[in-house]
Amino acid sequence: MAMQPNVSFAIPPTSAASYCNGVQVTTSEWDVTCLFFHSIPVPSEESGMGATERRLVQGVVMSPQHAKALALVLQRNVASWEERNGPINLPESVLDGEPAAEDSLRADPGERAGG
């Protein structure tokens, strides 16, 4: 494997890491858009149970080539993590179904991707 150059990042003092527990991915002929969001339960006055509100954390648009490279980097890093820590189990709702032009991974495993 080729050695990676030493790269440093200039991080502005106003930037901060953000937590997200979902991502919606849409594709076009020219780009791939990832909308990272944080799903938060919103209680209703009647039952105490409510809908889930999604708050956009960050949108990232990239070329299909960058998206494919990102997928490979993520795949390698997850495989390395699992070698050290054991397998990551995903709910069936994430694993089943055909990929669609618009797909989501959601915080609520009871919701179906892309629906």
C-alpha positions as CSV (number, residue, x, y, z in Angstrom):
1,M,0.0,0.0,0.0
2,A,1.3,3.4,-0.9
3,M,2.4,5.7,1.9
4,Q,0.0,8.6,2.6
5,P,1.5,12.1,2.7
6,N,1.5,13.8,6.1
7,V,-1.5,16.2,5.8
8,S,-2.5,18.8,8.4
9,F,-5.8,20.6,8.6
10,A,-6.3,24.2,9.5
11,I,-9.3,24.1,11.8
12,P,-10.9,27.5,12.5
13,P,-11.5,28.2,16.2
14,T,-15.3,28.6,15.5
15,S,-15.7,25.1,14.1
16,A,-17.0,22.3,16.3
17,A,-17.7,18.6,15.9
18,S,-21.4,17.8,15.6
19,Y,-23.3,14.6,16.4
20,C,-25.7,13.1,13.9
21,N,-27.7,9.9,14.1
22,G,-29.0,9.8,10.6
23,V,-28.1,10.5,7.0
24,Q,-30.2,11.0,3.9
25,V,-28.4,10.3,0.6
26,T,-29.7,11.5,-2.8
27,T,-27.9,11.1,-6.1
28,S,-28.0,12.7,-9.5
29,E,-26.0,12.2,-12.7
30,W,-23.5,14.8,-11.4
31,D,-23.4,14.5,-7.7
32,V,-24.1,12.8,-4.4
33,T,-25.7,14.8,-1.6
34,C,-25.6,13.6,2.0
35,L,-27.8,15.4,4.5
36,F,-26.6,14.5,8.0
37,F,-29.3,15.1,10.7
38,H,-30.1,14.6,14.3
39,S,-33.4,12.9,15.0
40,I,-35.1,14.1,18.2
41,P,-38.4,12.8,19.6
42,V,-40.9,15.6,20.0
43,P,-43.6,14.9,22.6
44,S,-47.2,15.7,21.8
45,E,-49.6,17.3,24.4
46,E,-52.2,14.6,24.0
47,S,-50.3,11.4,24.4
48,G,-46.8,12.4,25.4
49,M,-45.6,10.5,22.3
50,G,-45.0,12.5,19.2
51,A,-43.3,12.6,15.9
52,T,-39.6,12.6,15.3
53,E,-38.1,15.9,14.4
54,R,-35.0,15.9,12.1
55,R,-32.6,18.8,12.6
56,L,-30.1,19.2,9.8
57,V,-26.5,19.1,11.1
58,Q,-24.7,19.5,7.8
59,G,-25.2,18.9,4.1
60,V,-22.3,17.6,2.0
61,V,-22.3,17.5,-1.8
62,M,-19.6,15.6,-3.7
63,S,-18.9,14.0,-7.0
64,P,-19.8,10.4,-7.6
65,Q,-16.1,9.6,-7.7
66,H,-15.5,11.2,-4.3
67,A,-18.5,9.4,-2.9
68,K,-17.1,6.0,-4.1
69,A,-13.7,6.9,-2.6
70,L,-15.4,7.9,0.7
71,A,-17.3,4.6,0.7
72,L,-14.0,2.6,0.3
73,V,-12.4,4.6,3.1
74,L,-15.3,4.1,5.4
75,Q,-15.4,0.4,4.6
76,R,-11.7,0.0,5.4
77,N,-12.1,1.9,8.7
78,V,-15.2,0.0,9.8
79,A,-13.4,-3.3,9.0
80,S,-10.4,-2.2,11.0
81,W,-12.7,-1.2,13.9
82,E,-14.5,-4.6,13.8
83,E,-11.2,-6.4,13.9
84,R,-10.2,-4.7,17.1
85,N,-13.7,-4.6,18.8
86,G,-15.9,-7.2,17.2
87,P,-18.7,-7.1,14.7
88,I,-21.2,-4.2,14.5
89,N,-24.7,-5.5,14.4
90,L,-27.3,-3.6,12.4
91,P,-31.1,-4.0,12.6
92,E,-32.7,-5.9,9.7
93,S,-34.5,-2.7,8.7
94,V,-31.2,-1.2,7.6
95,L,-30.0,-4.4,5.9
96,D,-33.0,-5.3,3.8
97,G,-34.4,-3.7,0.7
98,E,-33.0,-2.5,-2.6
99,P,-30.9,0.6,-2.7
100,A,-32.8,3.6,-4.1
101,A,-31.9,6.9,-5.6
102,E,-32.9,8.4,-2.3
103,D,-32.0,6.4,0.8
104,S,-31.9,7.2,4.5
105,L,-30.3,5.7,7.6
106,R,-32.5,6.8,10.5
107,A,-32.1,7.0,14.2
108,D,-35.3,5.0,14.7
109,P,-34.6,1.4,13.6
110,G,-38.3,0.9,13.2
111,E,-38.4,3.2,10.3
112,R,-37.6,1.8,6.9
113,A,-34.8,3.3,4.8
114,G,-35.9,5.4,1.9
115,G,-39.5,5.5,3.1
